[in-house]
Amino acid sequence: MSKSFFLNHIAQTNTNPLSIHVKSAKGSYIKDINGKKYLDLVAGVSACTLGHCHPKVTSAIKKQCDKYLHVMVYGEFIQDPQIYLAKSILSLLPSNFDNIYFVNSGVESIEASIKLAKRYTSRSEIISFKNSYYGSTSGALSIMGDDNFKKKYKPLISDCNQINYNDFTSISKISKKTAAVVIEPIQGASGFITPKDGYLNAIRNKCNETKTLLIFDEIQTGFGRTGNFFGFQSYNVIPDILCISKGMGGGMSIGAFCSSKKIMKSLSENPQLGHITTFGGHPIGCVAALATVKELMNSNIISQISEKEKIYREGLKHPLIKKIRGKGLMLAIELESEILCRKFVKMGLQRGIITFFFLLNNTSVRISPPLTISILEIKKSILIIKQILNDLNYN
Ligand SMILES: Cc1ncc(COP(=O)(O)O)c(C=O)c1O
């Protein structure tokens, strides 16, 4: 009954959703209404940083519920949850970041950053990357690097051009007409592609030369996922604008973009209200994010990420695995074919592990568990993955 209601009345975006009917979720596990437990290797698509319902996150939310919920549109009232969160995030960033604007989601931080770059530079061109995904609204689709997803929505925003990721020669397309370059330090939707040595540096240098703003989309790489607090810290390249969301909220919806006051100020004058949002920086999202940041800072969660990556890489040796890409707990297992990936994810559900697909790479499956996944849980998941692959190999 519920499943048919779900399929018929809750709008779907694909014809074959995973359809786990969730009863509860705790730590690395999701339990369905029949009592079946699934080890979650997806974490709400890199969002549930501290696992499900981390006690520090839920307790912060409960406390805030007793104080106040939404009180006013973004940026008008002084709200302590925003102040404390802003202080803690800005303290983790290089000194050029002294301003943060809270929004609701990843895509909103991208939209607003594109607008900010246009306002600040008085230029219109936005350069982004083929096979990149920045979100699903029209602005983000305009800079997306896949025509199949965009073609039915055209005309989109003009003056948006995509270049090949990791191709040094096409960096020359960045010019004095370019307002901003929007790049993910590690490409997500195309299957966790890491940058070549010196690539992000070369982009930074070209942006300096042309006075183009460099926007890092760290919506997936932020908050410890790659083994550093932010992805850019692994590559020693500092952007002008940083977009964050997903793992930031520890399971709540929140996003933000960070920059300098000098740049950010262009949203507040001539005309004012350059980006407005009713629920941006909602107090519940902010306290959940603050609890997440504090836990990441005060624990050894981030310092254990590279060890956890190593266990996956060493444990996942199998004839059907062609390659493992990515960094930290942002790993893509490349298999032979799309059919194999589909069977793999389905058999995973039967055997109690949740894995998932990539938007722009149909021969890989993602392993992006909560960062708090234990070594024992990792070993358990490796065992199940190998059993599935063995069964696929012999069928
Ligand atoms: C790299 C990247 N940018 C932007 C987005 C859009 O974020 P949201 O779904 O919160 O709008 C996503 C979501 O998957 C993402 O992975």
The ligand as an ORCA input file, in Angstrom:
! r2SCAN-3c Opt
* xyz 0 1
  C      29.521     18.530     -6.576
  C      28.081     18.883     -6.360
  N      27.687     20.157     -6.537
  C      26.413     20.526     -6.334
  C      25.452     19.615     -5.967
  C      24.034     20.071     -5.744
  O      23.733     20.009     -4.388
  P      22.209     19.908     -3.899
  O      21.688     18.589     -4.331
  O      22.285     20.064     -2.410
  O      21.491     21.030     -4.514
  C      25.817     18.283     -5.801
  C      24.810     17.259     -5.443
  O      24.960     16.091     -5.643
  C      27.171     17.912     -5.990
  O      27.574     16.647     -5.825
*
